[in-house]
Amino acid sequence: MICSLRCLCVLLLINGLATSTGMAQTDLGVTVDDITVSPGEIFELVVQLDSPLPLSNTFWVSESAPSSCQLLAMELGAGLDAYLAQYPLPPGQCDIAVEPGSAVAFMFFLVAPYESSIYGTEYYRISAVAGMTPGETTLTWVMSGDNLGAEAFSSGETTITILDPDTPQDPEMMRGDFNGDGSCNLADAINLLGYLYLADQDFTCLDAGDIDDSGDLNLADAVNLLGALFLDGYALDDTCQTDATDDNLGACDHANCL
């Protein structure tokens, strides 16, 4: 990785923070979720910061293998945008540098500290393009922050899975959409009860009726679906998703999730 002088200075600073024993450090509360992408796909990683401390400054360094994950840009997240709308920073107190294999950023909050509980947890957004070779690659990152000598530090690796286009992917379904019409409503509950008690078998995705993901279809699924629709009682995730439970309900064929 070719690193600028600024990048090198920040790396040395963070390395010093990580190995320092003079002061107790707390977890900065940084997360960057893993992601699955297709070869050549442009995607975005969101840096979430849920810090227990009000912060007077932060430093971020990340690196990846450009052949597998080439970094394109790094932008301020919604939380930083909200802060800057109230406290604009003069030049020199906010900077971001991005190269194909690395990204460096720092923020100095001299007027008022940054508090994620006030401004939000979305701190940075990193756009990148996946390589063409299927497999897994990682984005390694470290971030430090402090306020009046109280230091916090986070580090981690984010896994980027590049799919093999020649490998069939598990089909997706919308849980609760038992009749496959693209929405969850009363008709799905009626159809599910019909399947269970009236021998109505004309359905292509039984997993969509397995509301509690127990691996079986029964009355509890119909009750849970009705509760989610009308009583705000069952938390139903009706987004398109694969079924992670090993069961005998068969493969799904939901055209609305293709």
N, C-alpha and C positions, 0 to 999 in steps of 0.2 A: 504494500500500500504506500503510495506517495502521499506524504502528509505535509501540510504547510507548517510554518513556524508557529502560527497560532494554534493549529491542531496539536503540535508537539507540546506546547506549553500547557494546554488543557489536559492532555494525557498525563503529563508529569504531575500536575496538580491533583487530578483524580487518583492517580496511583498513590500519591502521598496521603490523601484522605483515607484510602482503603487500607493502608498499612499503619496509619497513625494509631498510637496507643495512648497518646496524651489526653484525649478527650473521648468520652463515651459517644458512640454514634447510634442513631436510630434508623430504622428502615424508612426511606423516603417515600415509599408507597407507589413505586412506578411499575406499570404493567404494559406489555405490548403483546397482544394476543397472537397465537399461531394462526396461519392462514394456508388455505389450499387453493392453488391457481393452476391455470393451463399454461403450456409452453408459450412463451412470447407475450403473455398477458401483462398489461399494465395494471397494477394494483396499489392499494394504499394501506399503510400501517398507521394505527392511531396510538400515540403515546399518551397513556392515562397517568395522571399524577394525583394521588390522593394522600397528600402529605399531612402528617400530624402537626407540623410546624408551620407558622407563618414564615415565609421565605424572603430573605433579602437578596439572594442571588441563586442561580442554578447553572450548572455546566453539564453538557451532554456530549458524549462521544459514542459513535456506533461504526461498525465496519462489517463488510460482507465480501464474499467472493464475487467480483463483477461478472464473471462468466455465468454464474448461476442466479445472481440477484444484483442487478445494476441499479444503484440509486439515481433517481432523476431530480428530485427536488424535496425540500423540507419547508413546510409552512407552519405558521402559528395556528394553534388549535383554537376552539371556541372560547376556552377559558382565558387564554392570553389575549384574545381579541376583546373580551369583556373588560379585562383589566386595563388594556391600553385605551379603550374608549373613555375610561375615567381618568387614567393617569398616563398621558402620552409620554413616551420615553425619548429623550434627545439622542442624537447620533452617538455611537460608542457604548451605549448601555444595552444594546440588543444586536446580536449578530449571528448569522447562520452561514456556514460554508459547506458545500456539498460537492463531493467528487464521486466518480462511479463506484468506488469501494468504501467510501467513508462519509460520515456527516458529523459536523461539529457545531454546537450552538451554545451561546451563553446569554444570560439575562441578568441585569442588575436592577433591582427594584429599590431606588433610593428615596422615593417620595413616600410610598406606603408598601408594606410587605404584601407578597402574593399569598392569598389563602384560597385553597381549592374548595373549601366549604362555602365560600362566597362567590367566587368567579367561575367555578366549574372544574372538572377533572380532565377535560380534553386539553392537553398541553401542546403537543405537536402533531402534525400529520406528515408522514413520509410517503412519497410516491416512488415506485420502483417498477422495473420491468423484469419478468422472470426469464431465465435462460431457456434454451430449447431442449435441454437434456432432462428427462424425467428423473425424479429422485427428491431427496431432502437436502436443503441447505439452511444455514443459520445466519441470522443477523445478531451479532454480539453487541451488547450495549452496556454502558455505565452512565450513571447520572449522580451528581452530588448537589447538595444545597445546604444553606445554613442561614441562621438568623441570630446575630449577636453572639457568635461563637458556638451556638448549639447546632451541631452538624448532623446531617442525615445523608444516607448513601444507599443506592440501589444498583444492582447489576443483574444481568440475565442474558439468556439466549432465546430468540424467537425463531421457531421452526417454520420454514416456508416449504411446503410440499408441492412439487411440480408434478402434475398428473401425467400418466402415460396415456396418450390419446388412443393407443391400440388396446388398452385394457378396459373391458366393460365396467361401467360404474354402477353402483347400486341405485335402483330407481328411487325417486322421491315421491312422497305422498303428503297430503294434507290431513293431519289427524283430526277427525271429526267430520270430514267430508265423505261420509259413507257412500253416498250415491254418485260421487265423482263429478258434481256439477260446478265445482270451483268455489263453493262457499259452505260454511257450516250454519245450518238452520234447523228449524223444527222438522223439516222433511227428512233430514238425516236420522234424527232420533226415531221417527216413525218407521223408516226403512230398516233401521237396526233392530227394532222390536219385531218387525215383520220377519226379518231373517232368523231371529232367535225363536219365535213362537208360531210363525205361520208358514214356515218352510219356503219363504221367498229367497231364492238362491242366486238371483241375477245381479251379482255385484262383483266387481273386478279387483277390489282392494279391501280385503278383510282387515288388514292392519289399521286402516283409517278408522275402523269402528272400535279398535282396542284403545279406548280413551285413556285408561290408566296404565297402558303399556305393560300389562301383566302377562301377555302371551296368550290369553284366552279371550273369547267374546262371551259376555254374560250380562245379566241384568244390571250389574254395577256400572258397566260402560254406558248403558242407556241413561241411567240415573245421573251419572256424572256429566254426560253431555247436556241433559236438560238443565242440570244445575249451573253449568257454565253459560248456557244460553239465556236463562231467565232468572236465576237466583244469585248470580255473581258468587257462586259457591265453589266451583272447581276451576282452577287455573289451567286453561286449555291453550296450548301453543299450537295455533292452527296455521303456522307457516309451513312451506314445503320443506321436507326434511327426509333423510333416510331413517329407517327403523334400526336402531342399534341393538334391539333385543332379539336373541336367537329364539325363534318360535316356529310353529308349524302352520302359520296362517297364510303362507305363500307369498309370492312376489306381487308387487303392486303395479297397476297400470293406470296412473292418473295423468291424463293428457294435459291438464292444466298446470302440472309441475314439470313438464318436459322442457 
